[in-house]
Amino acid sequence: MTYFSTKDSLFDITEKYPQTLEIFVAQGFVQLADEQKRATMGKSLQLDIALSMRNIDEAAFHNLLIQAIESKGNSNVTNKPEKQLRIKGLLPCPVRLPLQEELDAFIAQSADKMQIEAHLKAASMGLDWMKDEVINAEAVEELDDLYISAGFDMFFEQAYFGRFIKTGEFADPLPWKKVNKDFDNKQLRLKDPQGRYGIIAVVPAIFLVNTQVLGERPVPQSWEDLLNPVYANSISLPVSDFDLFNAILLTLSQRYGRDAITALGMNMQQSMHPAQMVKSERSKNQKPAITIMPYFFTKMAKAGGVMTAVWPEDGAIISPIFAIGKTKRFKQMDSLSDFLGSEKLAEILSHQGLFPSLNPMIDNKIPTENTYMWLGWEFIDSHNLNQEFEQCEKLFNIAHIQNKPS
């Protein structure tokens, strides 16, 4: 039996079948809970357009509506709104496929107990596709249940998730009471002491040096070394990788001051994607002597060639992969949180992607002398990170333009 059409308005469907209203509200259409908004906005919005706007799978949503309609108020019906979870975010490109396969398998195995809707894209897609819905959300009910991504801007900025973190409506969903020893020591404590932000793994940035182009100049052994004028117009940076670039500028500014940002800008030759950087030795154009890139991509360099990887002595700057979840949904997402914190996912991230995991049971296989550098919670809590980055980026760009060869 056909109960509704994709061209029907949200008002018409909820008016004819009141039991569907809970489904719409649970999927983020919280405005429909207000009778006045249901009668205005609901009449102007067709079902297919509404689902497209929120990137909701049409077939799956239709099934939910049909189940609600056919249940006729039966309290024993399965797949109630409270038994649905929605995930959104980004996955690291090098391991996106194996992570997605594991997630798909978990969702299938959990179907009889929990319906999980996941919208996870490659990190290279950036966050713009979901920023609008977050900044326009007036209440936590309008947002998905769990978000995953690297980067500081959206999770910390007040206009985005910052306000919901501040009220305690979002927090760390991961099950770990302790984290991996690599990230829990006197020099480095990555676990948020206030329990607001979960960190699944980190993206470390190190150097790849073209010894042929470097010539007689010394191989840089630290981030502080990179600021030396001897490397003017010699460094390639992943400017387009916003999460890592933000982390690099913020961390260098915090550790070595704003002069470090100016020095790095003066030393930058060009912006390149990590995959381009690895192949830069074969470029016929101007070649960078030093490239800054995620640890994973340095393993793509040809063995025995002129490219040499250097793990900075003052630590690889890290961009954490964060996870936050709705606190009032923690009970429902227990199994999902366990899955995200599982050794299986940690091994994919750490061993396949070379993104060291915070899972306490995993051996990240990183030599003990290879340390990390990051902002620290004290700095994060006492600064507006977006404002800090904007100021750093401005200094960086000015220095780069002024020192760029004509």
C-alpha positions in Angstrom: 0.0 0.0 0.0 1.2 3.5 -0.9 0.8 5.9 2.1 2.6 9.0 0.7 4.5 10.4 -2.2 7.9 12.0 -2.2 6.2 15.2 -3.4 3.9 15.3 -0.4 4.7 18.1 2.0 5.9 17.4 5.5 2.7 18.9 6.9 0.5 16.7 4.8 2.3 13.5 5.9 2.3 14.4 9.6 -1.3 15.6 9.4 -2.5 12.4 7.9 -0.3 10.2 10.0 0.5 11.9 13.3 2.6 8.9 14.4 5.3 10.0 11.8 5.9 13.2 13.7 8.3 11.5 16.1 10.3 10.1 13.2 10.7 13.5 11.6 11.7 15.2 14.9 14.2 12.4 15.7 15.8 12.8 12.3 16.5 16.6 12.9 13.3 18.2 11.7 12.6 19.6 15.2 10.7 22.6 13.9 7.8 20.3 13.2 7.3 19.8 16.9 6.1 23.4 16.9 2.5 23.4 15.5 2.9 26.8 14.0 6.1 26.0 12.2 4.7 22.6 11.1 1.8 24.5 9.5 4.1 27.0 7.8 7.4 25.5 7.0 5.9 22.0 6.8 3.5 23.0 4.1 6.3 24.6 2.0 8.7 21.7 2.1 8.3 18.5 0.1 9.6 15.2 1.5 12.2 14.6 -1.2 13.6 18.1 -0.9 13.7 17.9 2.9 15.6 14.7 2.9 18.1 15.9 0.3 18.8 19.0 2.4 19.8 16.9 5.3 21.6 14.2 3.3 19.2 11.6 4.6 18.8 8.3 2.7 15.4 8.4 1.0 14.7 4.7 1.0 15.7 4.1 4.6 13.6 7.1 5.8 10.6 5.9 3.8 10.8 2.6 5.6 10.9 4.3 9.0 7.7 6.3 8.1 5.9 3.2 6.8 6.8 1.3 10.0 5.5 4.1 12.1 2.3 4.3 10.0 1.7 0.6 10.2 2.5 0.3 13.9 -0.7 2.4 14.6 0.7 3.3 18.0 1.9 -0.2 18.9 4.5 0.4 21.6 6.3 -2.9 20.7 7.2 -1.7 17.3 10.9 -1.8 16.5 13.1 1.0 15.2 11.6 3.7 17.4 13.2 7.1 17.1 15.0 6.6 20.4 16.7 3.5 18.8 18.2 5.4 16.0 21.6 7.0 15.9 23.1 9.5 13.4 26.8 9.9 12.7 28.5 12.6 10.6 32.0 13.7 9.9 35.2 13.0 8.1 37.5 9.9 7.8 41.3 10.2 7.0 41.8 9.6 3.3 44.5 6.9 3.5 42.2 4.6 5.6 38.8 5.8 4.6 37.8 2.6 2.8 38.8 0.0 5.4 37.3 2.2 8.2 34.1 2.5 6.1 34.0 -1.3 5.6 34.3 -1.9 9.3 31.6 0.7 10.1 29.2 -0.8 7.5 29.7 -4.3 8.9 29.0 -3.0 12.5 25.8 -1.2 11.3 24.6 -4.4 9.6 25.3 -6.4 12.8 23.5 -3.9 15.0 20.4 -3.5 12.7 18.2 -5.6 15.0 19.0 -3.5 18.0 19.8 0.0 16.7 19.4 1.7 13.4 22.5 3.7 12.6 22.6 6.3 9.8 26.2 7.4 8.9 27.4 10.2 6.6 31.1 10.1 6.7 33.2 11.6 3.9 36.9 11.7 3.0 38.8 14.3 4.9 39.8 15.9 1.6 36.2 17.0 1.2 36.5 19.5 4.1 33.8 20.4 6.6 31.9 23.0 4.5 29.2 20.5 3.6 28.0 20.3 7.3 29.0 23.7 8.7 25.8 25.4 7.7 23.6 23.0 9.6 25.7 23.3 12.7 25.9 27.1 12.8 22.2 27.4 12.1 21.1 24.9 14.8 19.1 26.6 17.5 18.9 23.5 19.7 21.0 20.3 20.1 18.0 18.2 18.8 18.7 19.6 15.3 22.1 18.0 15.3 23.3 14.4 14.7 24.3 12.2 17.6 28.0 11.8 17.0 30.6 13.7 15.0 34.2 12.7 14.0 36.8 15.0 12.4 40.3 16.4 12.7 40.7 20.1 13.1 40.1 22.8 15.8 37.8 25.3 14.2 34.3 23.7 14.1 34.5 21.7 17.4 35.9 24.6 19.5 34.4 27.7 17.9 31.5 29.1 19.9 29.3 29.6 16.9 29.6 26.0 16.0 29.9 23.2 18.5 31.6 25.3 21.2 28.2 26.4 22.6 26.9 22.9 22.9 30.2 21.7 24.6 29.9 24.6 27.1 26.4 23.5 28.1 27.5 19.9 28.4 25.1 18.7 25.6 28.1 17.3 23.7 31.1 15.5 25.3 33.7 12.8 24.9 31.9 9.6 23.8 34.9 7.3 23.9 35.0 4.5 26.5 38.7 4.9 27.5 39.4 5.8 31.1 43.1 5.9 30.2 44.8 6.5 26.9 47.8 5.1 25.1 51.1 5.6 27.0 52.5 7.5 24.0 50.0 10.3 24.8 49.8 10.1 28.6 53.1 11.1 30.1 54.8 14.1 31.8 55.5 15.8 28.4 52.2 15.1 26.8 48.6 14.6 28.1 46.1 14.3 25.3 43.1 13.1 27.2 40.8 16.1 27.9 40.8 16.5 31.8 37.3 17.9 31.6 35.9 15.0 29.4 34.6 17.3 26.7 36.5 16.1 23.7 37.4 12.6 22.7 40.5 11.9 20.6 40.6 8.7 18.5 44.0 9.2 16.9 46.4 11.9 15.7 47.9 13.0 12.4 51.6 13.7 12.9 53.4 16.2 10.6 57.1 15.5 9.9 59.7 16.6 7.2 60.7 15.0 3.9 64.0 16.4 2.8 65.3 16.4 -0.8 69.0 16.1 0.0 70.0 16.9 -3.6 68.1 20.2 -3.6 69.2 21.0 -0.1 72.8 21.0 -1.2 75.4 22.0 1.4 72.8 23.3 3.8 72.3 21.2 7.0 69.4 18.8 7.2 66.9 20.4 9.6 66.4 18.4 12.7 63.6 20.4 14.4 60.8 22.8 13.8 63.0 25.5 15.3 65.7 24.7 12.7 63.1 25.3 9.9 62.8 28.9 10.9 66.5 29.6 9.9 66.8 32.1 7.0 69.1 29.6 5.3 65.9 27.8 4.2 64.3 30.8 2.6 62.1 29.9 -0.3 62.9 26.2 0.2 59.9 24.7 2.1 56.6 23.3 0.9 53.7 23.3 3.2 50.2 21.6 3.0 48.3 24.8 3.1 45.3 23.2 1.5 45.1 20.6 4.2 43.3 23.0 6.5 43.3 20.8 9.6 47.0 20.1 9.6 48.0 23.6 8.4 46.0 25.1 11.3 47.6 22.8 13.8 51.1 23.7 12.5 50.6 27.5 12.7 48.9 27.4 16.1 51.4 25.0 17.6 54.5 26.9 16.4 53.0 30.2 17.6 52.3 28.7 21.0 55.8 27.1 21.3 58.0 29.6 19.6 56.0 32.8 19.3 54.6 34.9 16.4 58.1 35.5 15.0 58.1 31.8 14.2 55.1 32.2 11.9 56.7 35.1 10.0 59.9 33.1 9.6 58.0 30.1 8.3 56.1 32.3 5.8 59.4 33.7 4.5 60.8 30.2 4.1 57.8 28.8 2.2 58.4 28.1 -1.5 55.0 26.8 -2.4 51.9 24.9 -1.2 51.6 21.3 -2.3 49.4 18.3 -1.6 51.4 15.6 0.3 51.1 13.2 -2.7 52.7 15.9 -4.9 55.4 16.5 -2.4 56.5 12.9 -2.4 56.9 13.1 -6.2 58.5 16.5 -6.2 62.0 15.1 -6.9 60.8 14.2 -10.4 59.3 17.7 -11.0 60.8 19.8 -13.8 59.7 23.0 -12.1 61.1 24.5 -8.9 61.6 21.8 -6.3 61.3 22.3 -2.6 64.2 21.2 -0.5 62.0 20.4 2.5 58.4 19.4 2.6 56.1 19.2 5.6 53.6 16.4 5.4 51.6 13.7 7.4 53.8 10.9 8.5 51.9 8.4 6.3 52.9 10.1 3.1 56.6 10.0 3.9 56.4 6.2 3.5 55.6 6.7 -0.1 59.0 8.1 -0.9 61.2 5.9 -3.1 63.7 3.9 -1.0 67.3 4.7 -1.7 66.4 8.0 -3.4 67.3 11.5 -2.6 64.2 12.0 -0.2 64.9 11.5 3.5 62.3 11.5 6.2 63.0 13.5 9.4 61.0 13.2 12.6 61.6 16.6 14.3 63.6 16.4 17.5 61.2 18.8 19.2 58.3 16.6 18.2 55.9 15.9 15.3 53.2 18.5 15.4 49.9 16.7 15.7 46.3 17.4 14.5 44.0 15.3 16.6 41.1 13.3 15.2 38.3 14.4 17.5 35.0 12.7 18.4 32.1 14.3 20.3 28.6 12.8 21.1 25.3 14.0 22.5 25.5 13.3 26.3 21.8 12.5 26.6 22.3 9.7 24.0 25.4 8.1 25.6 23.3 5.2 26.9 22.0 4.4 23.4 25.4 4.7 21.8 27.3 2.5 24.2 28.0 -0.2 21.6 28.8 2.4 19.0 31.3 4.1 21.4 32.9 0.7 22.1 33.2 0.2 18.3 34.9 3.5 17.8 37.3 2.8 20.6 37.9 -0.8 19.5 41.3 -2.3 18.9 40.3 -3.3 15.4 39.7 0.4 14.4 42.8 1.5 16.3 44.9 -1.0 14.3 43.5 0.3 11.0 44.3 3.9 12.0 47.7 3.2 13.5 49.1 0.3 11.5 47.6 1.0 8.1 47.2 4.7 8.1 50.2 5.6 10.4 47.8 7.7 12.5 48.9 6.8 16.1 45.9 5.8 18.1 45.0 6.7 21.7 43.6 3.2 22.3 45.5 2.1 25.5 45.9 -1.5 24.2 47.6 -0.6 20.9 51.3 -0.6 20.1 51.6 2.3 17.7 55.1 1.1 16.7 56.6 4.6 16.9 60.1 4.6 18.4 60.2 6.0 21.9 62.6 8.8 20.9 60.0 10.1 18.4 58.0 12.6 20.4 55.0 14.8 19.7 54.2 18.5 19.9 50.7 19.9 20.4 48.8 22.9 21.8 47.8 21.5 25.1 44.4 21.9 26.9 45.6 24.9 28.9 46.3 26.9 25.8 43.1 25.7 24.1 40.9 26.7 27.1 42.5 30.2 27.3 42.4 31.2 23.7 39.9 31.7 20.8 41.6 29.3 18.4 39.9 30.7 15.3 41.0 34.2 16.1 44.5 32.9 16.8 44.7 31.1 13.5 43.4 34.1 11.5 46.1 36.3 13.1 48.8 33.6 12.4 47.6 33.1 8.8 47.7 36.8 8.1 51.3 37.0 9.4 52.3 33.9 7.4 50.8 35.2 4.1 52.3 38.7 4.5 55.8 37.2 5.1 55.5 34.8 2.2 54.4 37.4 -0.3 57.1 39.8 0.8 59.8 37.2 0.5 58.5 35.6 -2.7 61.0 35.9 -5.5 59.9 38.2 -8.3 
